[in-house]
């Protein structure tokens, strides 16, 4: 029973990844069909991101009220409806309208499943869970490419809708399992107690929560800056052609995927703290590779190592959350951490783009170095604070 539920959670995380890269793959065809400026795609992505931040902040109250299973099923259905809306949209207004439930649904799924796995499964599953997300985020551009080969982006959204409906029906079918598998102990045998709903404003007053949020924000900002500006860095600072740069950036995504895979493999051997520490050392070395005046061929190696080293942090920090803050507060804390992550992804890449436009793309490794330093400083401070609290 526990294995079946875990399999469905993995499949649901594949579904979580499907919408995330679909719009970017479809937008060149969409703005052409709707006769829109290319930059207007940002309206849609900003609405999705804002919806995700909002749903992350309110997720603890919703999940503690209705349960992880129901929230996952409803949120997955909500994203499916949104994908159908995108497939049928006739103009930008409808795209923006259906972007609202897409963001709200994604944020709730993310926080609900991450907290559930952090509480009830080993760290290796948390790492492989985020590999499953990578499958979804890779699958959707492939579906869209097949649709575009047939001449219509709507068919790509239709295919994604069909996949998402299947996943939604699966989450509904296994609803009875949630109450039987890994039920959080009321008044807990481990002394943690039942889940408590604490407002985000109350949580961010805590120094340890702020430190954890900064770790998440900086880590996801590294991903966002590399996603958005990695190719531009290779072209403008390392002299590559746009075609070569796009191909070389793929190495970064390979590093990310392998980092999460190997993190899952070694999670039974090393603690989550150790995996985060090892990863950040690799990230720091990778940034130095990008900073040093090495041949252009070294830059893709540095990007690969950035992806490889930074990728274990997100799932392992999530898995640590119940141990750092208590199982009773983990749902509320994870919601705040998710919101901080989305804020990092939403704000840092555009800010870097503005800075690079005026100062140049030599700032790319400098920006990564600053973010890496923030992670190391905040994570180290969080571990020291936790250790001091345990001693006390």
Kinemage of the C-alpha trace (Angstrom):
@kinemage 1
@onewidth
@group {chain A} dominant
@subgroup {mainchain}
@vectorlist {calphas} color= white
{ca unk a 1} P 0.000 0.000 0.000
{ca unk a 2} L 2.796 2.396 0.939
{ca unk a 3} L 4.644 1.549 -2.276
{ca unk a 4} L 1.546 2.174 -4.393
{ca unk a 5} L 1.027 5.591 -2.807
{ca unk a 6} L 4.684 6.473 -3.365
{ca unk a 7} L 4.413 5.514 -7.046
{ca unk a 8} L 1.396 7.808 -7.445
{ca unk a 9} L 3.291 10.628 -5.711
{ca unk a 10} L 6.111 10.176 -8.223
{ca unk a 11} L 3.610 10.303 -11.093
{ca unk a 12} L 1.986 13.417 -9.603
{ca unk a 13} L 5.396 15.099 -9.538
{ca unk a 14} L 5.837 14.260 -13.216
{ca unk a 15} L 2.519 16.063 -13.713
{ca unk a 16} L 3.794 19.025 -11.705
{ca unk a 17} L 6.697 19.422 -14.123
{ca unk a 18} L 4.628 19.195 -17.318
{ca unk a 19} L 3.193 22.754 -17.367
{ca unk a 20} L 6.437 24.424 -16.251
{ca unk a 21} L 8.294 24.256 -19.559
{ca unk a 22} L 5.295 23.967 -21.892
{ca unk a 23} L 4.560 27.665 -22.287
{ca unk a 24} L 8.147 28.565 -23.169
{ca unk a 25} L 8.173 25.941 -25.911
{ca unk a 26} L 4.811 27.089 -27.277
{ca unk a 27} L 5.184 30.876 -26.985
{ca unk a 28} L 7.020 31.490 -30.316
{ca unk a 29} L 4.037 29.948 -32.119
{ca unk a 30} L 1.443 31.574 -29.828
{ca unk a 31} L 2.630 35.167 -30.193
{ca unk a 32} L 2.836 34.691 -33.952
{ca unk a 33} L -0.748 33.387 -34.110
{ca unk a 34} L -2.090 36.137 -31.846
{ca unk a 35} L 0.059 38.878 -33.465
{ca unk a 36} L 1.560 39.881 -30.107
{ca unk a 37} L 4.936 41.371 -29.162
{ca unk a 38} L 7.309 38.631 -28.050
{ca unk a 39} L 7.827 40.243 -24.631
{ca unk a 40} L 4.153 39.921 -23.690
{ca unk a 41} L 4.676 36.310 -22.732
{ca unk a 42} L 6.015 37.684 -19.454
{ca unk a 43} L 2.448 38.651 -18.471
{ca unk a 44} L 1.462 34.989 -18.445
{ca unk a 45} L 4.562 33.713 -16.658
{ca unk a 46} L 4.371 36.464 -14.021
{ca unk a 47} L 0.739 35.583 -13.256
{ca unk a 48} L 1.637 31.906 -12.895
{ca unk a 49} L 4.544 32.761 -10.592
{ca unk a 50} L 2.471 35.108 -8.433
{ca unk a 51} L -0.256 32.476 -8.136
{ca unk a 52} L 2.330 29.928 -7.061
{ca unk a 53} L 3.759 32.245 -4.395
{ca unk a 54} L 0.270 32.970 -3.056
{ca unk a 55} L -0.792 29.325 -2.947
{ca unk a 56} L 2.473 28.367 -1.221
{ca unk a 57} L 1.822 30.913 1.525
{ca unk a 58} L -1.736 29.720 2.178
{ca unk a 59} L -1.050 26.030 1.521
{ca unk a 60} L -0.508 25.025 5.162
{ca unk a 61} L -3.965 26.213 6.188
{ca unk a 62} L -5.605 24.502 3.194
{ca unk a 63} L -3.668 21.221 3.517
{ca unk a 64} L -4.106 20.951 7.282
{ca unk a 65} L -7.834 21.569 6.791
{ca unk a 66} L -8.548 19.200 3.895
{ca unk a 67} L -5.613 16.770 3.880
{ca unk a 68} L -2.761 16.117 1.466
{ca unk a 69} L -4.702 13.640 -0.689
{ca unk a 70} L -7.660 15.901 -1.399
{ca unk a 71} L -5.496 18.955 -2.023
{ca unk a 72} L -3.281 16.982 -4.432
{ca unk a 73} L -6.279 15.615 -6.356
{ca unk a 74} L -8.076 18.974 -6.613
{ca unk a 75} L -4.895 20.890 -7.472
{ca unk a 76} L -3.936 18.392 -10.190
{ca unk a 77} L -7.442 18.679 -11.650
{ca unk a 78} L -7.107 22.465 -11.489
{ca unk a 79} L -3.887 22.382 -13.533
{ca unk a 80} L -5.548 20.044 -16.043
{ca unk a 81} L -8.426 22.508 -16.507
{ca unk a 82} L -5.879 25.294 -16.964
{ca unk a 83} L -4.066 23.362 -19.688
{ca unk a 84} L -7.371 22.802 -21.493
{ca unk a 85} L -8.048 26.526 -21.173
{ca unk a 86} L -4.690 27.299 -22.772
{ca unk a 87} L -5.490 24.900 -25.627
{ca unk a 88} L -8.788 26.682 -26.311
{ca unk a 89} L -7.683 30.280 -25.602
{ca unk a 90} L -8.412 32.740 -28.381
{ca unk a 91} L -6.335 35.673 -27.164
{ca unk a 92} L -3.926 36.867 -24.463
{ca unk a 93} L -6.744 37.661 -22.006
{ca unk a 94} L -7.779 34.003 -21.810
{ca unk a 95} L -4.165 32.875 -21.443
{ca unk a 96} L -3.754 35.236 -18.489
{ca unk a 97} L -7.066 34.118 -17.002
{ca unk a 98} L -6.159 30.423 -17.074
{ca unk a 99} L -2.676 31.225 -15.781
{ca unk a 100} L -4.284 32.015 -12.388
{ca unk a 101} L -5.527 28.470 -11.553
{ca unk a 102} L -2.361 27.030 -13.086
{ca unk a 103} L -0.185 28.889 -10.575
{ca unk a 104} L -2.512 28.241 -7.634
{ca unk a 105} L -2.695 24.513 -8.357
{ca unk a 106} L 1.043 24.086 -8.867
{ca unk a 107} L 1.960 25.767 -5.580
{ca unk a 108} L -0.393 23.579 -3.539
{ca unk a 109} L 0.798 20.337 -5.168
{ca unk a 110} L 4.419 21.301 -4.606
{ca unk a 111} L 4.121 22.085 -0.910
{ca unk a 112} L 1.707 19.233 -0.108
{ca unk a 113} L 3.735 16.429 -1.669
{ca unk a 114} L 7.127 17.743 -0.576
{ca unk a 115} L 5.997 17.903 3.041
{ca unk a 116} L 4.353 14.469 2.915
{ca unk a 117} L 7.460 12.796 1.512
{ca unk a 118} L 9.712 14.689 3.949
{ca unk a 119} L 7.639 13.365 6.855
{ca unk a 120} L 7.014 9.794 5.788
{ca unk a 121} L 9.766 8.644 3.419
{ca unk a 122} L 13.553 8.512 3.311
{ca unk a 123} L 15.737 11.213 1.810
{ca unk a 124} L 16.499 9.027 -1.204
{ca unk a 125} L 12.837 9.243 -2.241
{ca unk a 126} L 12.825 13.018 -1.914
{ca unk a 127} L 15.765 13.225 -4.307
{ca unk a 128} L 14.260 10.795 -6.808
{ca unk a 129} L 10.958 12.664 -6.508
{ca unk a 130} L 12.621 15.765 -7.903
{ca unk a 131} L 14.124 13.633 -10.659
{ca unk a 132} L 10.515 12.729 -11.535
{ca unk a 133} L 9.785 16.446 -11.787
{ca unk a 134} L 12.677 16.626 -14.244
{ca unk a 135} L 10.980 13.935 -16.344
{ca unk a 136} L 7.841 16.063 -16.520
{ca unk a 137} L 9.661 19.271 -17.378
{ca unk a 138} L 11.528 17.394 -20.146
{ca unk a 139} L 8.449 15.591 -21.465
{ca unk a 140} L 6.328 18.684 -22.117
{ca unk a 141} L 8.630 20.396 -24.686
{ca unk a 142} L 8.810 17.055 -26.504
{ca unk a 143} L 5.009 16.874 -26.660
{ca unk a 144} L 4.900 20.465 -27.874
{ca unk a 145} L 7.557 19.806 -30.529
{ca unk a 146} L 5.470 16.930 -31.911
{ca unk a 147} L 2.417 19.190 -32.000
{ca unk a 148} L 4.284 22.033 -33.693
{ca unk a 149} L 5.568 19.574 -36.284
{ca unk a 150} L 1.900 19.007 -37.125
{ca unk a 151} L 1.387 22.761 -37.335
{ca unk a 152} L -0.517 23.636 -34.140
{ca unk a 153} L 0.553 24.449 -30.591
{ca unk a 154} L -3.002 23.788 -29.375
{ca unk a 155} L -2.526 20.064 -29.910
{ca unk a 156} L 0.503 20.212 -27.606
{ca unk a 157} L -1.596 21.700 -24.828
{ca unk a 158} L -4.305 19.141 -25.614
{ca unk a 159} L -1.835 16.285 -25.195
{ca unk a 160} L -0.550 17.768 -21.931
{ca unk a 161} L -4.181 18.136 -20.770
{ca unk a 162} L -4.839 14.448 -21.509
{ca unk a 163} L -1.780 13.380 -19.507
{ca unk a 164} L -2.741 15.660 -16.623
{ca unk a 165} L -6.330 14.368 -16.576
{ca unk a 166} L -4.997 10.817 -16.315
{ca unk a 167} L -2.820 11.826 -13.370
{ca unk a 168} L -5.732 13.674 -11.730
{ca unk a 169} L -7.965 10.590 -12.017
{ca unk a 170} L -5.196 8.487 -10.506
{ca unk a 171} L -4.870 10.836 -7.516
{ca unk a 172} L -8.637 10.636 -6.993
{ca unk a 173} L -8.623 6.838 -7.193
{ca unk a 174} L -6.043 6.463 -4.412
{ca unk a 175} L -7.647 8.976 -2.025
{ca unk a 176} L -8.477 6.247 0.566
{ca unk a 177} L -4.787 5.335 0.829
{ca unk a 178} L -3.749 8.682 2.283
{ca unk a 179} L -5.550 7.954 5.545
{ca unk a 180} L -3.946 4.509 5.864
{ca unk a 181} L -0.341 5.089 4.855
{ca unk a 182} L 2.105 7.133 6.880
{ca unk a 183} L -0.565 8.920 8.932
{ca unk a 184} L 1.024 11.659 11.011
{ca unk a 185} L 0.684 10.661 14.660
{ca unk a 186} L -1.718 12.795 16.595
{ca unk a 187} L 0.123 13.933 19.701
{ca unk a 188} L 2.921 11.892 18.051
{ca unk a 189} L 4.891 9.043 19.446
{ca unk a 190} L 7.963 11.117 18.629
{ca unk a 191} L 6.644 14.030 20.619
{ca unk a 192} L 6.104 16.259 17.620
{ca unk a 193} L 2.336 16.586 17.944
{ca unk a 194} L -0.342 17.116 15.322
{ca unk a 195} L 0.239 19.587 12.458
{ca unk a 196} L -0.179 23.246 13.385
{ca unk a 197} L -1.099 26.078 11.051
{ca unk a 198} L 1.101 29.115 11.659
{ca unk a 199} L 0.852 32.288 9.591
{ca unk a 200} L 3.754 33.159 7.274
{ca unk a 201} L 4.249 36.498 9.057
{ca unk a 202} L 4.688 34.719 12.383
{ca unk a 203} L 7.161 32.253 10.889
{ca unk a 204} L 9.387 34.818 9.182
{ca unk a 205} L 9.932 36.513 12.536
{ca unk a 206} L 11.991 33.459 13.479
{ca unk a 207} L 15.682 33.753 12.675
{ca unk a 208} L 16.031 30.085 11.699
{ca unk a 209} L 13.101 30.300 9.257
{ca unk a 210} L 14.597 33.404 7.635
{ca unk a 211} L 17.924 31.609 7.223
{ca unk a 212} L 16.232 28.606 5.600
{ca unk a 213} L 14.242 30.873 3.265
{ca unk a 214} L 17.433 32.644 2.158
{ca unk a 215} L 19.025 29.277 1.384
{ca unk a 216} L 16.066 28.329 -0.813
{ca unk a 217} L 15.869 31.756 -2.449
{ca unk a 218} L 19.568 31.806 -3.369
{ca unk a 219} L 19.614 28.197 -4.611
{ca unk a 220} L 16.606 28.664 -6.895
{ca unk a 221} L 18.018 32.032 -8.016
{ca unk a 222} L 21.153 30.194 -9.205
{ca unk a 223} L 18.918 27.897 -11.266
{ca unk a 224} L 16.941 30.832 -12.628
{ca unk a 225} L 20.001 32.869 -13.613
{ca unk a 226} L 21.569 29.855 -15.343
{ca unk a 227} L 18.294 28.996 -17.116
{ca unk a 228} L 17.691 32.534 -18.335
{ca unk a 229} L 21.185 33.847 -18.975
{ca unk a 230} L 23.547 30.868 -19.329
{ca unk a 231} L 23.431 30.942 -23.134
{ca unk a 232} L 23.820 34.725 -23.236
{ca unk a 233} L 26.890 34.446 -20.992
{ca unk a 234} L 28.470 31.879 -23.302
{ca unk a 235} L 27.790 34.071 -26.351
{ca unk a 236} L 28.672 37.504 -24.953
{ca unk a 237} L 31.516 36.683 -22.588
{ca unk a 238} L 32.974 33.448 -23.966
{ca unk a 239} L 32.531 34.171 -27.687
{ca unk a 240} L 30.427 31.156 -28.648
{ca unk a 241} L 27.861 31.190 -31.429
{ca unk a 242} L 24.198 31.155 -30.323
{ca unk a 243} L 23.772 27.626 -31.689
{ca unk a 244} L 26.813 26.295 -29.842
{ca unk a 245} L 25.796 28.109 -26.654
{ca unk a 246} L 22.312 26.574 -26.706
{ca unk a 247} L 23.849 23.128 -27.097
{ca unk a 248} L 26.359 23.739 -24.318
{ca unk a 249} L 23.635 24.906 -21.934
{ca unk a 250} L 22.069 21.451 -22.250
{ca unk a 251} L 25.091 20.224 -20.296
{ca unk a 252} L 23.893 22.322 -17.353
{ca unk a 253} L 20.533 20.494 -17.332
{ca unk a 254} L 22.330 17.152 -17.573
{ca unk a 255} L 24.375 18.145 -14.525
{ca unk a 256} L 21.194 19.072 -12.659
{ca unk a 257} L 19.521 15.757 -13.435
{ca unk a 258} L 22.592 13.693 -12.581
{ca unk a 259} L 23.093 15.647 -9.355
{ca unk a 260} L 19.610 14.744 -8.114
{ca unk a 261} L 19.979 11.153 -9.285
{ca unk a 262} L 23.281 10.572 -7.505
{ca unk a 263} L 21.994 12.438 -4.463
{ca unk a 264} L 19.186 9.889 -4.305
{ca unk a 265} L 21.608 7.002 -4.762
{ca unk a 266} L 23.886 8.189 -1.939
{ca unk a 267} L 21.118 9.392 0.398
{ca unk a 268} L 21.258 6.081 2.280
{ca unk a 269} L 24.978 6.541 2.821
{ca unk a 270} L 25.214 10.204 3.722
{ca unk a 271} L 22.931 12.515 5.658
{ca unk a 272} L 20.977 15.302 3.975
{ca unk a 273} L 23.302 17.839 5.630
{ca unk a 274} L 26.358 16.110 4.173
{ca unk a 275} L 24.840 15.907 0.679
{ca unk a 276} L 24.063 19.634 0.788
{ca unk a 277} L 27.578 20.390 2.021
{ca unk a 278} L 29.248 18.251 -0.666
{ca unk a 279} L 27.061 19.844 -3.333
{ca unk a 280} L 27.868 23.386 -2.286
{ca unk a 281} L 31.604 22.681 -2.278
{ca unk a 282} L 31.230 21.437 -5.872
{ca unk a 283} L 29.186 24.536 -6.752
{ca unk a 284} L 31.833 26.825 -5.274
{ca unk a 285} L 34.574 25.082 -7.297
{ca unk a 286} L 32.394 25.327 -10.411
{ca unk a 287} L 31.981 29.076 -9.981
{ca unk a 288} L 35.747 29.444 -9.641
{ca unk a 289} L 36.117 27.577 -12.956
{ca unk a 290} L 33.820 30.173 -14.552
{ca unk a 291} L 35.661 33.077 -12.900
{ca unk a 292} L 39.196 32.051 -13.881
{ca unk a 293} L 40.559 33.124 -17.290
{ca unk a 294} L 40.391 29.594 -18.705
{ca unk a 295} L 39.696 28.621 -22.350
{ca unk a 296} L 36.079 28.896 -23.515
{ca unk a 297} L 35.786 25.105 -23.482
{ca unk a 298} L 36.003 25.204 -19.660
{ca unk a 299} L 32.781 27.232 -19.351
{ca unk a 300} L 30.389 24.340 -20.159
{ca unk a 301} L 32.283 22.207 -17.620
{ca unk a 302} L 31.724 24.922 -15.030
{ca unk a 303} L 28.003 25.094 -15.879
{ca unk a 304} L 27.706 21.311 -15.627
{ca unk a 305} L 29.272 21.403 -12.157
{ca unk a 306} L 27.022 24.290 -11.081
{ca unk a 307} L 23.970 22.224 -12.011
{ca unk a 308} L 25.426 19.070 -10.452
{ca unk a 309} L 26.463 20.722 -7.191
{ca unk a 310} L 23.445 22.949 -6.618
{ca unk a 311} L 20.768 20.360 -7.446
{ca unk a 312} L 20.912 18.276 -4.212
{ca unk a 313} L 20.179 21.317 -2.025
{ca unk a 314} L 16.475 21.760 -2.799
{ca unk a 315} L 15.221 18.215 -2.109
{ca unk a 316} L 17.517 17.654 0.870
{ca unk a 317} L 16.621 20.952 2.528
{ca unk a 318} L 12.968 19.974 2.158
{ca unk a 319} L 13.674 16.600 3.720
{ca unk a 320} L 15.456 18.310 6.626
{ca unk a 321} L 12.548 20.673 7.338
{ca unk a 322} L 10.604 18.402 9.751
{ca unk a 323} L 13.846 17.651 11.596
{ca unk a 324} L 14.861 21.304 11.837
{ca unk a 325} L 11.487 22.812 12.722
{ca unk a 326} L 9.384 19.882 13.963
{ca unk a 327} L 6.834 17.740 12.152
{ca unk a 328} L 4.016 19.859 13.569
{ca unk a 329} L 5.335 23.012 11.864
{ca unk a 330} L 6.835 21.452 8.732
{ca unk a 331} L 3.820 22.063 6.474
{ca unk a 332} L 3.688 25.746 7.398
{ca unk a 333} L 7.466 26.179 7.094
{ca unk a 334} L 7.638 24.381 3.734
{ca unk a 335} L 4.934 26.700 2.393
{ca unk a 336} L 7.049 29.730 3.328
{ca unk a 337} L 10.189 28.116 1.890
{ca unk a 338} L 8.380 27.381 -1.385
{ca unk a 339} L 7.243 31.002 -1.567
{ca unk a 340} L 10.822 32.195 -0.977
{ca unk a 341} L 11.988 29.886 -3.778
{ca unk a 342} L 9.478 31.282 -6.252
{ca unk a 343} L 10.366 34.845 -5.241
{ca unk a 344} L 14.008 34.045 -6.024
{ca unk a 345} L 13.090 32.617 -9.415
{ca unk a 346} L 10.805 35.556 -10.144
{ca unk a 347} L 13.069 38.467 -9.166
{ca unk a 348} L 16.768 37.574 -9.408
{ca unk a 349} L 16.992 36.611 -13.121
{ca unk a 350} L 15.369 39.883 -14.333
{ca unk a 351} L 17.557 41.912 -11.958
{ca unk a 352} L 20.664 40.166 -13.248
{ca unk a 353} L 19.533 40.794 -16.826
{ca unk a 354} L 19.312 44.522 -16.155
{ca unk a 355} L 22.748 44.550 -14.512
{ca unk a 356} L 24.323 42.559 -17.349
{ca unk a 357} L 22.763 44.839 -19.946
{ca unk a 358} L 24.639 47.829 -18.512
{ca unk a 359} L 27.805 46.226 -17.076
{ca unk a 360} L 28.330 43.132 -19.228
{ca unk a 361} L 28.013 39.371 -18.853
{ca unk a 362} L 31.298 39.063 -16.959
{ca unk a 363} L 28.941 39.544 -14.001
{ca unk a 364} L 27.462 36.054 -14.550
{ca unk a 365} L 29.995 34.076 -12.461
{ca unk a 366} L 30.208 36.963 -9.963
{ca unk a 367} L 26.455 36.733 -9.408
{ca unk a 368} L 26.695 32.948 -8.945
{ca unk a 369} L 29.561 33.432 -6.482
{ca unk a 370} L 27.523 35.875 -4.372
{ca unk a 371} L 24.531 33.520 -4.334
{ca unk a 372} L 26.777 30.585 -3.440
{ca unk a 373} L 28.275 32.607 -0.566
{ca unk a 374} L 24.765 33.434 0.703
{ca unk a 375} L 23.872 29.732 0.702
{ca unk a 376} L 27.053 28.695 2.521
{ca unk a 377} L 26.727 31.455 5.134
{ca unk a 378} L 23.007 30.931 5.812
{ca unk a 379} L 23.147 27.131 5.787
{ca unk a 380} L 26.139 27.145 8.136
{ca unk a 381} L 24.379 29.589 10.480
{ca unk a 382} L 21.210 27.468 10.410
{ca unk a 383} L 23.118 24.302 11.311
{ca unk a 384} L 24.943 26.068 14.161
{ca unk a 385} L 21.680 27.490 15.478
{ca unk a 386} L 20.029 24.062 15.353
{ca unk a 387} L 22.971 22.411 17.110
{ca unk a 388} L 22.973 25.075 19.839
{ca unk a 389} L 19.242 24.607 20.367
{ca unk a 390} L 19.682 20.842 20.746
{ca unk a 391} L 22.500 21.302 23.262
{ca unk a 392} L 20.346 23.724 25.235
